Amino acid sequence: MKLKYKIALMIVLFGVLYYIFHKLDLERFYGHFINIRIEYVVYAFISFLIYFLLWNLRWKISLLKLVRTRFLKLFPILMAGVFVNNITPGAGTGGEPVRVYYLAKFTKANRTNLFALTILEKLFSTFIFGALVFFSVFFVTFFVDLDIVLKSILLTLICLIAIIIAFLLIFYSGSKFSFRSIFLFNRILKLFYNSRIFTKFIKKYKTFDGFKNFVNKEIDNSKIFIKGLMNNKRFVFISLFITLALWFFNYMAVYYSFMAVGFEIKLIELLVVYSISTFVADLSIFPGGIGLMEAVSIGMYNAFGIPLEIATLATLLNRVVYYFYALGIGYVSLAYLHFKYD
């Protein structure tokens, strides 16, 4: 990460810390903290575990179109990808090349098709989550009393989501559209190419143009492969059903985090806040949206009338549980794969 991004990240993190400690009633916060109900923390851990297991199942089902793999052998590869997603900027895209790299190591399958299937299984999450975010922003815009400036921002966000969904539909409809024409995409590729994290995955490309041409070729080839799979209605239905289930357990982990601090949050508030904060974090330049997601979540929960101390503690608890898997188990998985295959 470039120095200017590190500085920006530090400013955001210190800003969040200042906001929290300036507004928090620390005595009340400590009172909630020492009374955390451990059984609900365990439920949150279980919910996130089921979330990642279902994600792994969806990926395994997608791969059946190309190669048979054992569920448990696939899981560390998924978690290694999740780890990289959370230490690279953007909407969790850095982990997919890592997943394909290690999967190709022991399956010997065609990397283009592996890449296509990996992108496809994540595409299901994109559509489901996009619908949830669209609903959340629509609900807040038209059913929550907000000032005109904030409503204008949210209406802009609705348009942005619609554009993203339309872009994905056009891209996978078989059009002649090429990523080569997108400036932002080239910037992201440049970031990956110059990142030390990806050195071993792209070291055979001596120039950035060579790497960029390879990525565009892989994407163009994958579009053909994906279009054929999307015609399989049974495959699409099963994948969408699993995606709905895994997102359900993701939201349940948030619910149990609030229950752990003795607050029963309304489900509509949970859905709206967690969806919007996750979406905003995905659009940020900060790895895993760290700092920004927490700030947006706490602020929106508080705007819905949830006490700041409870909103802060529940949000931090949820992120700790999530990072236990994403960074903890994810790092161990990446280290294991590096030791075994590299």
Contacts in CASP RR format, 6 or more apart in sequence:
PFRMAT RR
TARGET T0000
AUTHOR 0000-0000-0000
METHOD contacts of the structure
MODEL  1
MKLKYKIALMIVLFGVLYYIFHKLDLERFYGHFINIRIEYVVYAFISFLI
YFLLWNLRWKISLLKLVRTRFLKLFPILMAGVFVNNITPGAGTGGEPVRV
YYLAKFTKANRTNLFALTILEKLFSTFIFGALVFFSVFFVTFFVDLDIVL
KSILLTLICLIAIIIAFLLIFYSGSKFSFRSIFLFNRILKLFYNSRIFTK
FIKKYKTFDGFKNFVNKEIDNSKIFIKGLMNNKRFVFISLFITLALWFFN
YMAVYYSFMAVGFEIKLIELLVVYSISTFVADLSIFPGGIGLMEAVSIGM
YNAFGIPLEIATLATLLNRVVYYFYALGIGYVSLAYLHFKYD
1 9 0 8 1.000
1 89 0 8 1.000
1 287 0 8 1.000
5 89 0 8 1.000
5 285 0 8 1.000
5 286 0 8 1.000
8 285 0 8 1.000
8 286 0 8 1.000
9 286 0 8 1.000
9 287 0 8 1.000
9 290 0 8 1.000
12 286 0 8 1.000
12 291 0 8 1.000
12 292 0 8 1.000
12 295 0 8 1.000
13 290 0 8 1.000
13 291 0 8 1.000
15 295 0 8 1.000
16 291 0 8 1.000
16 294 0 8 1.000
16 295 0 8 1.000
19 295 0 8 1.000
20 298 0 8 1.000
20 312 0 8 1.000
23 308 0 8 1.000
24 308 0 8 1.000
24 309 0 8 1.000
24 312 0 8 1.000
25 308 0 8 1.000
25 309 0 8 1.000
28 307 0 8 1.000
28 309 0 8 1.000
29 309 0 8 1.000
29 312 0 8 1.000
29 313 0 8 1.000
32 261 0 8 1.000
32 262 0 8 1.000
32 309 0 8 1.000
32 310 0 8 1.000
32 313 0 8 1.000
33 313 0 8 1.000
35 261 0 8 1.000
35 262 0 8 1.000
36 260 0 8 1.000
36 261 0 8 1.000
36 313 0 8 1.000
36 317 0 8 1.000
37 259 0 8 1.000
37 260 0 8 1.000
37 261 0 8 1.000
37 262 0 8 1.000
38 260 0 8 1.000
40 256 0 8 1.000
40 257 0 8 1.000
40 259 0 8 1.000
40 260 0 8 1.000
41 256 0 8 1.000
41 257 0 8 1.000
41 260 0 8 1.000
41 317 0 8 1.000
41 321 0 8 1.000
43 252 0 8 1.000
43 256 0 8 1.000
43 259 0 8 1.000
44 253 0 8 1.000
44 256 0 8 1.000
44 257 0 8 1.000
44 260 0 8 1.000
44 317 0 8 1.000
44 318 0 8 1.000
44 321 0 8 1.000
45 321 0 8 1.000
45 324 0 8 1.000
47 249 0 8 1.000
47 250 0 8 1.000
47 252 0 8 1.000
47 253 0 8 1.000
47 256 0 8 1.000
48 249 0 8 1.000
48 250 0 8 1.000
48 253 0 8 1.000
48 321 0 8 1.000
48 322 0 8 1.000
48 324 0 8 1.000
48 325 0 8 1.000
49 325 0 8 1.000
50 246 0 8 1.000
50 249 0 8 1.000
51 246 0 8 1.000
51 249 0 8 1.000
51 250 0 8 1.000
51 253 0 8 1.000
52 75 0 8 1.000
52 78 0 8 1.000
52 79 0 8 1.000
52 82 0 8 1.000
52 325 0 8 1.000
53 75 0 8 1.000
54 242 0 8 1.000
54 245 0 8 1.000
54 246 0 8 1.000
54 249 0 8 1.000
55 78 0 8 1.000
55 246 0 8 1.000
56 71 0 8 1.000
56 74 0 8 1.000
56 75 0 8 1.000
56 78 0 8 1.000
57 71 0 8 1.000
57 242 0 8 1.000
58 121 0 8 1.000
58 124 0 8 1.000
58 239 0 8 1.000
58 242 0 8 1.000
58 243 0 8 1.000
58 246 0 8 1.000
59 74 0 8 1.000
59 78 0 8 1.000
59 117 0 8 1.000
59 118 0 8 1.000
59 121 0 8 1.000
60 69 0 8 1.000
60 71 0 8 1.000
60 74 0 8 1.000
61 121 0 8 1.000
61 235 0 8 1.000
61 238 0 8 1.000
61 239 0 8 1.000
61 242 0 8 1.000
62 117 0 8 1.000
62 118 0 8 1.000
62 120 0 8 1.000
62 121 0 8 1.000
62 229 0 8 1.000
62 235 0 8 1.000
62 239 0 8 1.000
63 69 0 8 1.000
63 74 0 8 1.000
63 103 0 8 1.000
63 114 0 8 1.000
63 117 0 8 1.000
65 117 0 8 1.000
65 229 0 8 1.000
65 235 0 8 1.000
66 109 0 8 1.000
66 110 0 8 1.000
66 113 0 8 1.000
66 114 0 8 1.000
66 117 0 8 1.000
67 107 0 8 1.000
67 109 0 8 1.000
67 114 0 8 1.000
69 103 0 8 1.000
69 107 0 8 1.000
73 106 0 8 1.000
74 103 0 8 1.000
75 333 0 8 1.000
76 330 0 8 1.000
76 333 0 8 1.000
76 336 0 8 1.000
76 337 0 8 1.000
77 99 0 8 1.000
77 102 0 8 1.000
77 103 0 8 1.000
77 333 0 8 1.000
77 337 0 8 1.000
78 99 0 8 1.000
78 333 0 8 1.000
79 325 0 8 1.000
79 326 0 8 1.000
79 329 0 8 1.000
79 330 0 8 1.000
79 332 0 8 1.000
79 333 0 8 1.000
79 334 0 8 1.000
80 95 0 8 1.000
80 98 0 8 1.000
80 99 0 8 1.000
80 102 0 8 1.000
80 330 0 8 1.000
80 333 0 8 1.000
80 334 0 8 1.000
80 337 0 8 1.000
81 94 0 8 1.000
81 95 0 8 1.000
81 96 0 8 1.000
81 98 0 8 1.000
81 99 0 8 1.000
81 330 0 8 1.000
81 334 0 8 1.000
82 95 0 8 1.000
82 325 0 8 1.000
82 326 0 8 1.000
82 330 0 8 1.000
83 95 0 8 1.000
83 326 0 8 1.000
83 327 0 8 1.000
83 328 0 8 1.000
83 330 0 8 1.000
83 331 0 8 1.000
83 333 0 8 1.000
83 334 0 8 1.000
84 94 0 8 1.000
84 95 0 8 1.000
84 98 0 8 1.000
84 197 0 8 1.000
84 334 0 8 1.000
85 92 0 8 1.000
85 93 0 8 1.000
85 94 0 8 1.000
85 95 0 8 1.000
85 288 0 8 1.000
85 326 0 8 1.000
86 92 0 8 1.000
86 287 0 8 1.000
86 288 0 8 1.000
86 290 0 8 1.000
86 323 0 8 1.000
86 326 0 8 1.000
86 327 0 8 1.000
87 197 0 8 1.000
87 287 0 8 1.000
87 288 0 8 1.000
87 327 0 8 1.000
88 94 0 8 1.000
88 95 0 8 1.000
88 192 0 8 1.000
88 195 0 8 1.000
88 197 0 8 1.000
88 287 0 8 1.000
88 288 0 8 1.000
89 191 0 8 1.000
89 284 0 8 1.000
89 285 0 8 1.000
89 286 0 8 1.000
89 287 0 8 1.000
89 288 0 8 1.000
90 188 0 8 1.000
90 282 0 8 1.000
90 283 0 8 1.000
90 284 0 8 1.000
90 285 0 8 1.000
90 288 0 8 1.000
90 289 0 8 1.000
91 282 0 8 1.000
91 283 0 8 1.000
92 282 0 8 1.000
92 288 0 8 1.000
93 188 0 8 1.000
94 192 0 8 1.000
94 198 0 8 1.000
96 115 0 8 1.000
96 118 0 8 1.000
96 119 0 8 1.000
96 122 0 8 1.000
97 115 0 8 1.000
97 192 0 8 1.000
97 198 0 8 1.000
97 201 0 8 1.000
98 201 0 8 1.000
98 334 0 8 1.000
99 118 0 8 1.000
100 111 0 8 1.000
100 114 0 8 1.000
100 115 0 8 1.000
100 118 0 8 1.000
101 201 0 8 1.000
102 337 0 8 1.000
102 341 0 8 1.000
103 109 0 8 1.000
103 114 0 8 1.000
103 118 0 8 1.000
104 111 0 8 1.000
104 114 0 8 1.000
105 341 0 8 1.000
106 341 0 8 1.000
107 114 0 8 1.000
111 218 0 8 1.000
112 218 0 8 1.000
112 221 0 8 1.000
112 222 0 8 1.000
112 225 0 8 1.000
113 222 0 8 1.000
113 225 0 8 1.000
115 218 0 8 1.000
115 222 0 8 1.000
116 221 0 8 1.000
116 222 0 8 1.000
116 223 0 8 1.000
116 225 0 8 1.000
116 226 0 8 1.000
117 225 0 8 1.000
117 229 0 8 1.000
119 222 0 8 1.000
119 226 0 8 1.000
120 226 0 8 1.000
120 229 0 8 1.000
120 230 0 8 1.000
121 239 0 8 1.000
123 168 0 8 1.000
123 172 0 8 1.000
123 226 0 8 1.000
124 239 0 8 1.000
124 240 0 8 1.000
124 242 0 8 1.000
124 243 0 8 1.000
125 243 0 8 1.000
125 246 0 8 1.000
125 247 0 8 1.000
126 168 0 8 1.000
127 165 0 8 1.000
127 168 0 8 1.000
127 240 0 8 1.000
128 240 0 8 1.000
128 243 0 8 1.000
128 244 0 8 1.000
128 247 0 8 1.000
129 247 0 8 1.000
129 275 0 8 1.000
129 278 0 8 1.000
129 279 0 8 1.000
130 161 0 8 1.000
130 164 0 8 1.000
130 165 0 8 1.000
130 279 0 8 1.000
132 247 0 8 1.000
132 271 0 8 1.000
132 275 0 8 1.000
133 161 0 8 1.000
133 275 0 8 1.000
133 276 0 8 1.000
133 278 0 8 1.000
133 279 0 8 1.000
134 158 0 8 1.000
134 161 0 8 1.000
134 162 0 8 1.000
134 165 0 8 1.000
135 271 0 8 1.000
135 275 0 8 1.000
136 271 0 8 1.000
136 272 0 8 1.000
136 273 0 8 1.000
136 275 0 8 1.000
136 276 0 8 1.000
137 154 0 8 1.000
137 157 0 8 1.000
137 158 0 8 1.000
137 161 0 8 1.000
137 276 0 8 1.000
138 158 0 8 1.000
139 268 0 8 1.000
139 272 0 8 1.000
140 146 0 8 1.000
140 154 0 8 1.000
140 272 0 8 1.000
140 276 0 8 1.000
141 151 0 8 1.000
141 154 0 8 1.000
141 155 0 8 1.000
141 158 0 8 1.000
146 154 0 8 1.000
161 279 0 8 1.000
170 177 0 8 1.000
171 177 0 8 1.000
171 223 0 8 1.000
172 223 0 8 1.000
172 226 0 8 1.000
172 227 0 8 1.000
172 230 0 8 1.000
174 223 0 8 1.000
174 227 0 8 1.000
178 216 0 8 1.000
178 220 0 8 1.000
179 185 0 8 1.000
179 215 0 8 1.000
179 216 0 8 1.000
179 219 0 8 1.000
180 186 0 8 1.000
180 212 0 8 1.000
180 216 0 8 1.000
186 212 0 8 1.000
189 208 0 8 1.000
189 211 0 8 1.000
189 212 0 8 1.000
189 215 0 8 1.000
190 208 0 8 1.000
192 198 0 8 1.000
192 202 0 8 1.000
193 202 0 8 1.000
193 205 0 8 1.000
193 208 0 8 1.000
193 211 0 8 1.000
193 212 0 8 1.000
200 342 0 8 1.000
202 211 0 8 1.000
205 211 0 8 1.000
205 214 0 8 1.000
229 235 0 8 1.000
230 236 0 8 1.000
251 270 0 8 1.000
251 271 0 8 1.000
251 274 0 8 1.000
253 318 0 8 1.000
253 321 0 8 1.000
253 322 0 8 1.000
254 270 0 8 1.000
254 274 0 8 1.000
254 314 0 8 1.000
254 318 0 8 1.000
255 265 0 8 1.000
255 267 0 8 1.000
255 270 0 8 1.000
257 314 0 8 1.000
257 315 0 8 1.000
257 317 0 8 1.000
257 318 0 8 1.000
257 321 0 8 1.000
258 264 0 8 1.000
258 265 0 8 1.000
258 270 0 8 1.000
258 310 0 8 1.000
258 314 0 8 1.000
260 314 0 8 1.000
260 317 0 8 1.000
261 310 0 8 1.000
261 313 0 8 1.000
261 314 0 8 1.000
261 317 0 8 1.000
262 310 0 8 1.000
263 306 0 8 1.000
263 307 0 8 1.000
263 310 0 8 1.000
263 314 0 8 1.000
265 301 0 8 1.000
265 306 0 8 1.000
265 314 0 8 1.000
266 304 0 8 1.000
269 301 0 8 1.000
269 304 0 8 1.000
269 306 0 8 1.000
272 300 0 8 1.000
273 297 0 8 1.000
273 300 0 8 1.000
273 301 0 8 1.000
273 304 0 8 1.000
274 297 0 8 1.000
276 296 0 8 1.000
276 300 0 8 1.000
277 293 0 8 1.000
277 296 0 8 1.000
277 297 0 8 1.000
277 300 0 8 1.000
278 293 0 8 1.000
280 292 0 8 1.000
280 293 0 8 1.000
280 296 0 8 1.000
281 288 0 8 1.000
281 289 0 8 1.000
281 290 0 8 1.000
281 292 0 8 1.000
281 293 0 8 1.000
281 296 0 8 1.000
282 289 0 8 1.000
284 292 0 8 1.000
284 293 0 8 1.000
286 292 0 8 1.000
293 319 0 8 1.000
294 315 0 8 1.000
294 316 0 8 1.000
294 319 0 8 1.000
297 311 0 8 1.000
297 315 0 8 1.000
298 308 0 8 1.000
298 311 0 8 1.000
298 312 0 8 1.000
298 315 0 8 1.000
299 311 0 8 1.000
301 310 0 8 1.000
301 311 0 8 1.000
301 314 0 8 1.000
301 315 0 8 1.000
302 308 0 8 1.000
302 311 0 8 1.000
END
